[in-house]
Amino acid sequence: MANYVKPVVFLLGKEMYGVDINLVQSIEKDLNVVPVPNSQSYIKGIVNMRNEVIPVYSLARKFGKEQEATAESTIIISSGGLKLALEVDEVLEINDIDESHILPMPSMLVKADTQYLDRVANVDGKLILLLDVEKLLSDDEAEDVKKITEELQNG
């Protein structure tokens, strides 16, 4: 019996990415993002989701991409004790991908600042970059997010 990986597949620019569905808490549209003054460039702001303040993280800024005029969707994830809202251009689908279609990232493409690029899936001739959410934030970035969240939760 084949093993499958089940990512939520989304667009960022013209590229397709995926995050493990087990980390996804919800997919939201049209959130009211409140900017946080003097925060890191990749922190777009914060949102209030069911009485919980969650930082909104711009994947476009993290990946050095041009920001679309308005990102259409936000994927709320929970990983390593942190909740984070990932701003993406469009959520495409939830996919079952046979592990035989998944390859490790070529080592020449993985650098210290791209460790979050975990593997690549080839689905019907299209490449989907699978993200390791645990490595998406550096230790400093995770600490910043934790600090922002705690300050806002505690007033």
Backbone as a printed PyTorch tensor [residue, N CA C, xyz], in Angstrom:
tensor([[[  0.8380,  -1.1820,   0.0000],
         [  0.0000,   0.0000,   0.0000],
         [  0.8830,   1.2450,   0.0000]],

        [[  0.5530,   2.1940,  -0.8360],
         [  1.3600,   3.4080,  -0.9810],
         [  1.1270,   4.3520,   0.2010]],

        [[  2.1790,   5.0820,   0.5530],
         [  2.0680,   6.1300,   1.5620],
         [  1.8130,   7.4490,   0.8590]],

        [[  0.9990,   8.2780,   1.4890],
         [  0.6540,   9.5580,   0.8920],
         [  1.0020,  10.7020,   1.8310]],

        [[  1.3150,  11.8360,   1.2280],
         [  1.5000,  13.0860,   1.9390],
         [  0.2950,  13.9370,   1.5660]],

        [[ -0.2410,  14.6650,   2.5290],
         [ -1.4560,  15.4400,   2.2630],
         [ -1.1980,  16.9160,   2.5810]],

        [[ -0.7320,  17.6920,   1.5890],
         [ -0.5150,  19.1130,   1.8190],
         [ -1.7040,  19.9730,   1.3760]],

        [[ -1.8100,  21.1450,   2.0000],
         [ -2.6590,  22.2090,   1.4810],
         [ -1.7820,  22.9270,   0.4630]],

        [[ -2.2090,  22.9390,  -0.7950],
         [ -1.4100,  23.5130,  -1.8860],
         [ -1.8980,  24.9350,  -2.1510]],

        [[ -0.9340,  25.8640,  -2.2580],
         [ -1.2900,  27.2660,  -2.4840],
         [ -0.3290,  27.9120,  -3.4720]],

        [[ -0.7760,  29.0360,  -4.0140],
         [  0.0410,  29.8290,  -4.9320],
         [  0.6510,  31.0040,  -4.1960]],

        [[  1.8900,  31.2800,  -4.5600],
         [  2.5730,  32.4920,  -4.1440],
         [  3.2630,  32.9720,  -5.4040]],

        [[  2.7380,  34.0220,  -6.0040],
         [  3.1940,  34.3850,  -7.3390],
         [  2.7330,  33.3050,  -8.2940]],

        [[  3.6520,  32.7940,  -9.0860],
         [  3.3060,  31.7310, -10.0350],
         [  3.7020,  30.3450,  -9.5260]],

        [[  4.3770,  30.2870,  -8.3720],
         [  4.8510,  29.0140,  -7.8400],
         [  3.8260,  28.3850,  -6.9080]],

        [[  3.8290,  27.0460,  -6.9090],
         [  2.9610,  26.2910,  -6.0050],
         [  3.7830,  25.7900,  -4.8200]],

        [[  3.1970,  25.9330,  -3.6440],
         [  3.8050,  25.4740,  -2.4000],
         [  2.7860,  24.6140,  -1.6610]],

        [[  3.2780,  23.8510,  -0.6980],
         [  2.3780,  23.0460,   0.1150],
         [  2.8270,  23.0160,   1.5590]],

        [[  1.8450,  22.9900,   2.4690],
         [  2.1140,  22.7990,   3.8960],
         [  1.2850,  21.6150,   4.3760]],

        [[  1.8480,  20.8570,   5.2870],
         [  1.2060,  19.6650,   5.8400],
         [ -0.1630,  20.0220,   6.4210]],

        [[ -1.1850,  19.3340,   5.9580],
         [ -2.5530,  19.6320,   6.4200],
         [ -2.7050,  19.4400,   7.9220]],

        [[ -1.8860,  18.5940,   8.5330],
         [ -1.9810,  18.3600,   9.9760],
         [ -1.6150,  19.5940,  10.8000]],

        [[ -0.8990,  20.5450,  10.1850],
         [ -0.5200,  21.7720,  10.8800],
         [ -1.5280,  22.8960,  10.6600]],

        [[ -2.4210,  22.7060,   9.6940],
         [ -3.3650,  23.7590,   9.3080],
         [ -4.5880,  23.7240,  10.2180]],

        [[ -4.8810,  24.8790,  10.8230],
         [ -6.0680,  24.9880,  11.6770],
         [ -7.2670,  25.5140,  10.9030]],

        [[ -7.0110,  26.4450,   9.9800],
         [ -8.1020,  26.9640,   9.1600],
         [ -7.5330,  27.7080,   7.9630]],

        [[ -8.4030,  27.9300,   6.9960],
         [ -8.0730,  28.7410,   5.8220],
         [ -9.0840,  29.8730,   5.8120]],

        [[ -8.5730,  31.0920,   5.8060],
         [ -9.4380,  32.2660,   5.9390],
         [ -9.2920,  33.1810,   4.7260]],

        [[-10.3210,  33.9830,   4.5010],
         [-10.2950,  35.0080,   3.4530],
         [-10.6830,  36.3400,   4.0790]],

        [[-10.1670,  37.4050,   3.4800],
         [-10.5670,  38.7670,   3.8580],
         [-10.4570,  39.0470,   5.3530]],

        [[ -9.2980,  38.7620,   5.9190],
         [ -9.0750,  39.0620,   7.3320],
         [ -8.7330,  40.5360,   7.5030]],

        [[ -9.1140,  41.0870,   8.6220],
         [ -8.7830,  42.4650,   8.9470],
         [ -7.4220,  42.4700,   9.6500]],

        [[ -6.3650,  42.6930,   8.8720],
         [ -4.9990,  42.6740,   9.4030],
         [ -4.6600,  44.0590,   9.9450]],

        [[ -4.2700,  44.0970,  11.2080],
         [ -3.8820,  45.3460,  11.8530],
         [ -2.3560,  45.4320,  11.8350]],

        [[ -1.7940,  46.4630,  11.1800],
         [ -0.3330,  46.5970,  11.1420],
         [  0.2460,  46.7840,  12.5470]],

        [[  1.4500,  46.2530,  12.7520],
         [  2.1590,  46.4180,  14.0240],
         [  3.3570,  47.3310,  13.7580]],

        [[  3.3690,  48.5200,  14.3680],
         [  4.4760,  49.4530,  14.1330],
         [  5.8180,  48.8600,  14.5650]],

        [[  6.8490,  49.1750,  13.8150],
         [  8.2280,  48.7870,  14.1240],
         [  8.4540,  47.2830,  14.1910]],

        [[  7.6140,  46.5030,  13.5170],
         [  7.8350,  45.0520,  13.5020],
         [  8.7070,  44.6810,  12.3070]],

        [[  9.1780,  43.4590,  12.3030],
         [ 10.0060,  42.9710,  11.2030],
         [  9.2270,  43.0550,   9.8890]],

        [[  9.9350,  43.1730,   8.7790],
         [  9.2760,  43.3640,   7.4800],
         [  8.3870,  42.1900,   7.0860]],

        [[  8.7250,  40.9920,   7.5380],
         [  7.9360,  39.8230,   7.1690],
         [  6.6630,  39.6960,   8.0100]],

        [[  6.5620,  40.4550,   9.1120],
         [  5.3360,  40.4620,   9.9100],
         [  4.4120,  41.5190,   9.3150]],

        [[  3.3460,  41.0570,   8.6860],
         [  2.4000,  41.9530,   8.0150],
         [  1.5290,  42.6860,   9.0260]],

        [[  1.2810,  42.0400,  10.1590],
         [  0.4340,  42.6130,  11.1910],
         [ -0.1120,  41.5080,  12.0710]],

        [[ -1.2740,  41.7650,  12.6640],
         [ -1.9190,  40.7840,  13.5280],
         [ -3.4020,  40.6890,  13.1690]],

        [[ -3.9990,  39.5500,  13.5260],
         [ -5.4430,  39.3710,  13.3740],
         [ -5.9930,  38.7980,  14.6760]],

        [[ -7.2620,  39.0500,  14.9100],
         [ -7.9510,  38.4770,  16.0580],
         [ -8.8080,  37.3390,  15.5350]],

        [[ -8.4350,  36.1170,  15.8870],
         [ -9.1740,  34.9300,  15.4480],
         [ -9.7550,  34.2420,  16.6780]],

        [[-11.0510,  34.3050,  16.8170],
         [-11.7280,  33.6480,  17.9300],
         [-11.0820,  34.0150,  19.2750]],

        [[-10.9320,  35.3240,  19.4740],
         [-10.3550,  35.8940,  20.7000],
         [ -8.9020,  35.5010,  20.9350]],

        [[ -8.2030,  35.2260,  19.8790],
         [ -6.7720,  34.9330,  19.9710],
         [ -6.0420,  35.8250,  18.9680]],

        [[ -5.0070,  36.5040,  19.4320],
         [ -4.2250,  37.3770,  18.5600],
         [ -3.1540,  36.5390,  17.8720]],

        [[ -3.1520,  36.5820,  16.5370],
         [ -2.2250,  35.7610,  15.7600],
         [ -1.4430,  36.6550,  14.8040]],

        [[ -0.1070,  36.5570,  14.7970],
         [  0.6920,  37.3320,  13.8480],
         [  0.4620,  36.8480,  12.4130]],

        [[  0.4250,  37.8020,  11.4900],
         [  0.2800,  37.4950,  10.0660],
         [  1.6580,  37.6080,   9.4340]],

        [[  2.0820,  36.5330,   8.8040],
         [  3.4290,  36.3910,   8.2580],
         [  3.3500,  36.4490,   6.7380]],

        [[  4.0980,  37.3520,   6.1280],
         [  4.1000,  37.4780,   4.6740],
         [  5.1280,  36.5230,   4.0700]],

        [[  4.6390,  35.4390,   3.4670],
         [  5.5590,  34.5080,   2.8070],
         [  6.2430,  35.1790,   1.6220]],

        [[  5.5390,  36.0850,   0.9430],
         [  6.1410,  36.7830,  -0.1990],
         [  7.3890,  37.5440,   0.2520]],

        [[  7.2800,  38.2590,   1.3600],
         [  8.4440,  39.0010,   1.8670],
         [  9.5490,  38.0490,   2.3070]],

        [[  9.1810,  36.9630,   2.9710],
         [ 10.1700,  35.9840,   3.4260],
         [ 10.9280,  35.3970,   2.2460]],

        [[ 10.1960,  35.1080,   1.1640],
         [ 10.8020,  34.4670,   0.0000],
         [ 11.4000,  35.4650,  -0.9770]],

        [[ 11.3490,  36.7710,  -0.6530],
         [ 11.9270,  37.7880,  -1.5290],
         [ 11.1650,  37.9530,  -2.8320]],

        [[  9.8520,  37.7470,  -2.7850],
         [  9.0190,  37.8630,  -3.9840],
         [  8.2810,  39.1910,  -3.9760]],

        [[  7.8440,  39.5920,  -5.1670],
         [  6.9850,  40.7600,  -5.2710],
         [  5.6690,  40.4490,  -4.5760]],

        [[  5.2250,  41.3580,  -3.7620],
         [  3.9510,  41.1710,  -3.0680],
         [  2.8160,  41.4670,  -4.0340]],

        [[  1.8750,  40.5450,  -4.1070],
         [  0.6730,  40.7970,  -4.9020],
         [ -0.0690,  41.9600,  -4.2480]],

        [[ -0.9020,  42.6370,  -5.0270],
         [ -1.6420,  43.7820,  -4.5040],
         [ -2.3820,  43.4050,  -3.2190]],

        [[ -3.1070,  42.3180,  -3.2680],
         [ -3.7570,  41.8210,  -2.0580],
         [ -3.7150,  40.3060,  -2.0800]],

        [[ -3.1760,  39.7500,  -1.0410],
         [ -3.1920,  38.2960,  -0.9230],
         [ -4.6280,  37.9020,  -0.6040]],

        [[ -5.1120,  36.8670,  -1.2600],
         [ -6.5200,  36.5000,  -1.1230],
         [ -6.8000,  35.6180,   0.0800]],

        [[ -5.8360,  34.8110,   0.4710],
         [ -6.1030,  33.8100,   1.5030],
         [ -5.0450,  33.8450,   2.5930]],

        [[ -5.4530,  33.3520,   3.7460],
         [ -4.5480,  33.2300,   4.8770],
         [ -4.7180,  31.8330,   5.4520]],

        [[ -3.5900,  31.1520,   5.6300],
         [ -3.6020,  29.8060,   6.1940],
         [ -3.1380,  29.9140,   7.6420]],

        [[ -4.0070,  29.5370,   8.5720],
         [ -3.6610,  29.5780,   9.9910],
         [ -3.0350,  28.2360,  10.3500]],

        [[ -1.7790,  28.2940,  10.8190],
         [ -1.0730,  27.0670,  11.1790],
         [ -0.6860,  27.1090,  12.6560]],

        [[ -0.4640,  25.9340,  13.2030],
         [  0.0310,  25.8090,  14.5650],
         [  1.1790,  24.8130,  14.5250]],

        [[  2.3460,  25.2750,  14.9680],
         [  3.5280,  24.4190,  14.9230],
         [  4.5100,  24.8580,  15.9950]],

        [[  5.0520,  23.9020,  16.7080],
         [  6.0730,  24.2100,  17.7070],
         [  5.5960,  25.1800,  18.7690]],

        [[  4.3190,  25.1170,  19.1180],
         [  3.7870,  26.0010,  20.1450],
         [  3.4300,  27.3910,  19.6530]],

        [[  3.6330,  27.6640,  18.3760],
         [  3.3000,  28.9700,  17.8090],
         [  2.1290,  28.8530,  16.8550]],

        [[  1.2690,  29.8650,  16.8850],
         [  0.2330,  29.9870,  15.8610],
         [  0.6530,  31.1210,  14.9570]],

        [[  0.4520,  30.9140,  13.6770],
         [  0.8900,  31.8890,  12.6910],
         [ -0.1090,  31.9040,  11.5500]],

        [[ -0.3720,  33.0820,  11.0220],
         [ -1.2330,  33.2230,   9.8530],
         [ -0.3220,  33.4720,   8.6490]],

        [[ -0.3210,  32.5430,   7.7000],
         [  0.5240,  32.6660,   6.5090],
         [ -0.2850,  33.2950,   5.3870]],

        [[  0.1530,  34.4550,   4.9380],
         [ -0.5380,  35.1520,   3.8600],
         [ -0.0910,  34.5730,   2.5240]],

        [[ -1.0550,  34.1080,   1.7130],
         [ -0.7540,  33.5050,   0.4110],
         [ -1.6670,  34.1190,  -0.6410]],

        [[ -1.2830,  33.9570,  -1.9060],
         [ -2.0950,  34.5370,  -2.9760],
         [ -3.4060,  33.7890,  -3.1670]],

        [[ -3.3390,  32.4690,  -3.1640],
         [ -4.5510,  31.6810,  -3.3910],
         [ -4.3370,  30.2470,  -2.9190]],

        [[ -5.2960,  29.7180,  -2.1770],
         [ -5.2650,  28.3010,  -1.8120],
         [ -5.9100,  27.5350,  -2.9560]],

        [[ -5.1820,  26.5410,  -3.4830],
         [ -5.6650,  25.8020,  -4.6470],
         [ -6.4450,  24.5560,  -4.2750]],

        [[ -5.8570,  23.7250,  -3.4000],
         [ -6.4850,  22.4370,  -3.1180],
         [ -5.7940,  21.7610,  -1.9400]],

        [[ -6.4300,  20.7050,  -1.4870],
         [ -5.8010,  19.7810,  -0.5490],
         [ -5.5520,  18.5300,  -1.3690]],

        [[ -4.2990,  18.1050,  -1.4090],
         [ -3.9020,  17.0720,  -2.3550],
         [ -3.3960,  15.8320,  -1.6290]],

        [[ -3.6760,  14.6620,  -2.1690],
         [ -3.0470,  13.4190,  -1.7190],
         [ -1.9320,  13.1130,  -2.7020]],

        [[ -0.6940,  13.1580,  -2.2340],
         [  0.4480,  12.9370,  -3.1240],
         [  1.1580,  11.6590,  -2.7040]],

        [[  1.2680,  10.7320,  -3.6260],
         [  1.9840,   9.4840,  -3.3930],
         [  3.4460,   9.8280,  -3.0980]],

        [[  3.9900,   9.2500,  -2.0220],
         [  5.3750,   9.5660,  -1.6350],
         [  6.3850,   9.2460,  -2.7290]],

        [[  6.0350,   8.3580,  -3.6530],
         [  6.9560,   8.0500,  -4.7520],
         [  7.1040,   9.2410,  -5.7050]],

        [[  6.2260,  10.2360,  -5.5990],
         [  6.2880,  11.4330,  -6.4420],
         [  6.9850,  12.5890,  -5.7250]],

        [[  7.5460,  12.3010,  -4.5460],
         [  8.1870,  13.3420,  -3.7460],
         [  9.6800,  13.0720,  -3.6610]],

        [[ 10.4470,  14.1070,  -3.9510],
         [ 11.9090,  14.0070,  -3.9500],
         [ 12.4900,  15.0140,  -2.9760]],

        [[ 13.7000,  14.7430,  -2.4560],
         [ 14.3480,  15.7510,  -1.6140],
         [ 14.7080,  16.9720,  -2.4570]],

        [[ 14.7920,  18.1190,  -1.8080],
         [ 15.2380,  19.3240,  -2.5140],
         [ 16.6780,  19.1020,  -2.9470]],

        [[ 17.0340,  19.5130,  -4.1570],
         [ 18.4390,  19.4210,  -4.5680],
         [ 19.3160,  20.1920,  -3.5810]],

        [[ 20.3810,  19.5550,  -3.1100],
         [ 21.2150,  20.1450,  -2.0570],
         [ 21.7810,  21.5020,  -2.4500]],

        [[ 22.0300,  21.7100,  -3.7380],
         [ 22.5920,  23.0050,  -4.1500],
         [ 21.5870,  24.1490,  -3.9810]],

        [[ 20.2980,  23.8370,  -3.7990],
         [ 19.2770,  24.8680,  -3.6250],
         [ 18.9710,  25.1600,  -2.1670]],

        [[ 19.4280,  24.2760,  -1.2820],
         [ 19.1270,  24.4570,   0.1370],
         [ 20.2970,  25.1620,   0.8050]],

        [[ 20.0190,  26.3840,   1.2880],
         [ 21.0260,  27.1800,   1.9860],
         [ 20.5060,  27.4470,   3.3960]],

        [[ 21.2920,  28.1350,   4.1790],
         [ 20.8820,  28.4270,   5.5570],
         [ 19.5520,  29.1700,   5.5960]],

        [[ 19.3310,  30.0830,   4.6360],
         [ 18.0970,  30.8700,   4.6690],
         [ 16.9530,  30.2500,   3.8590]],

        [[ 17.1500,  29.0310,   3.3570],
         [ 16.0640,  28.3450,   2.6380],
         [ 15.8580,  26.9240,   3.1680]],

        [[ 16.2200,  26.6980,   4.4220],
         [ 16.0620,  25.3660,   5.0170],
         [ 14.6100,  24.9270,   5.0760]],

        [[ 13.7000,  25.8850,   5.0080],
         [ 12.2710,  25.5760,   5.0620],
         [ 11.7880,  24.8790,   3.7940]],

        [[ 12.5870,  24.8970,   2.7220],
         [ 12.2310,  24.1560,   1.5090],
         [ 12.6050,  22.7050,   1.7520]],

        [[ 11.6160,  21.8990,   2.0650],
         [ 11.8410,  20.5400,   2.5360],
         [ 12.0140,  19.5510,   1.3920]],

        [[ 10.9790,  19.4330,   0.5830],
         [ 10.9890,  18.4700,  -0.5200],
         [ 10.2150,  19.0660,  -1.6850]],

        [[ 10.2800,  18.3810,  -2.8110],
         [  9.5370,  18.8410,  -3.9880],
         [  8.6920,  17.6810,  -4.5080]],

        [[  7.4340,  17.9830,  -4.8050],
         [  6.5220,  16.9660,  -5.3300],
         [  6.2880,  17.2340,  -6.8080]],

        [[  6.2740,  16.1660,  -7.5860],
         [  5.9780,  16.2600,  -9.0130],
         [  4.5980,  15.6460,  -9.2250]],

        [[  3.6160,  16.5080,  -9.4560],
         [  2.2350,  16.0550,  -9.6230],
         [  1.7540,  16.4700, -11.0080]],

        [[  1.5240,  15.4890, -11.8500],
         [  1.0570,  15.7450, -13.2220],
         [  1.9440,  16.7600, -13.9440]],

        [[  3.2550,  16.6360, -13.7550],
         [  4.2040,  17.5150, -14.4330],
         [  4.3650,  18.8850, -13.7920]],

        [[  3.6580,  19.1390, -12.6940],
         [  3.7820,  20.4100, -11.9800],
         [  4.5750,  20.1750, -10.7030]],

        [[  5.4500,  21.1260, -10.3850],
         [  6.2600,  21.0170,  -9.1710],
         [  5.6050,  21.7860,  -8.0330]],

        [[  5.5440,  21.1420,  -6.8780],
         [  5.0240,  21.7660,  -5.6660],
         [  6.1420,  21.7240,  -4.6310]],

        [[  6.5570,  22.9030,  -4.1570],
         [  7.5930,  22.9820,  -3.1300],
         [  6.9280,  22.7770,  -1.7710]],

        [[  7.3300,  21.7190,  -1.0810],
         [  6.7450,  21.4020,   0.2190],
         [  7.5660,  22.0650,   1.3180]],

        [[  6.8850,  22.8320,   2.1610],
         [  7.5600,  23.6050,   3.1960],
         [  7.6310,  22.8330,   4.5070]],

        [[  8.7690,  22.9520,   5.1710],
         [  8.9200,  22.4570,   6.5340],
         [  8.6350,  23.6520,   7.4390]],

        [[  7.4260,  23.7080,   7.9590],
         [  6.9790,  24.8650,   8.7250],
         [  7.8380,  25.0770,   9.9640]],

        [[  8.3480,  23.9900,  10.5400],
         [  9.2130,  24.1070,  11.7240],
         [ 10.4580,  24.9460,  11.4180]],

        [[ 10.9010,  24.9370,  10.1690],
         [ 12.1160,  25.6670,   9.7900],
         [ 11.8130,  26.9860,   9.0930]],

        [[ 10.5300,  27.3250,   8.9720],
         [ 10.1460,  28.5530,   8.2810],
         [ 10.6630,  29.7790,   9.0160]],

        [[ 10.5830,  29.7450,  10.3340],
         [ 11.0720,  30.8530,  11.1500],
         [ 12.4390,  30.5090,  11.7240]],

        [[ 13.3600,  31.4480,  11.6310],
         [ 14.6330,  31.2660,  12.3280],
         [ 14.3390,  31.3730,  13.8250]],

        [[ 15.2970,  31.0210,  14.6550],
         [ 15.0940,  31.1250,  16.1030],
         [ 14.7500,  32.5560,  16.5050]],

        [[ 15.4550,  33.5360,  15.9100],
         [ 15.1890,  34.9470,  16.2170],
         [ 13.7900,  35.3540,  15.7820]],

        [[ 13.3800,  34.9040,  14.5780],
         [ 12.0500,  35.2370,  14.0770],
         [ 10.9720,  34.6150,  14.9630]],

        [[ 11.1760,  33.3660,  15.3670],
         [ 10.2090,  32.6930,  16.2420],
         [ 10.1010,  33.4330,  17.5720]],

        [[ 11.2340,  33.8970,  18.0800],
         [ 11.2400,  34.6510,  19.3360],
         [ 10.4810,  35.9690,  19.1730]],

        [[ 10.6830,  36.6570,  18.0340],
         [  9.9470,  37.8970,  17.7490],
         [  8.4420,  37.6480,  17.7250]],

        [[  8.0380,  36.5910,  17.0330],
         [  6.6150,  36.2610,  16.9170],
         [  6.0410,  35.9510,  18.2970]],

        [[  6.7800,  35.1700,  19.0740],
         [  6.3310,  34.8100,  20.4240],
         [  6.1740,  36.0670,  21.2850]],

        [[  7.1510,  36.9700,  21.1750],
         [  7.1390,  38.2040,  21.9610],
         [  5.9390,  39.0790,  21.5830]],

        [[  5.7120,  39.2490,  20.2790],
         [  4.5720,  40.0510,  19.8120],
         [  3.2710,  39.4580,  20.3330]],

        [[  3.1300,  38.1520,  20.2000],
         [  1.9010,  37.4760,  20.6260],
         [  1.6790,  37.6430,  22.1220]],

        [[  2.7250,  37.4280,  22.9200],
         [  2.5930,  37.5400,  24.3760],
         [  2.2450,  38.9610,  24.7960]],

        [[  2.9240,  39.9490,  24.1930],
         [  2.6580,  41.3430,  24.5440],
         [  1.2130,  41.7160,  24.2520]],

        [[  0.7110,  41.2710,  23.1150],
         [ -0.6530,  41.6270,  22.7360],
         [ -1.6930,  40.8480,  23.5340]],

        [[ -1.3900,  39.6060,  23.8840],
         [ -2.3310,  38.7990,  24.6720],
         [ -2.4300,  39.3320,  26.1030]],

        [[ -1.2770,  39.7790,  26.6330],
         [ -1.2330,  40.2190,  28.0280],
         [ -1.5110,  41.7060,  28.2010]],

        [[ -1.6950,  42.4030,  27.0910],
         [ -2.0130,  43.8350,  27.1570],
         [ -0.7850,  44.6130,  27.3260]]])
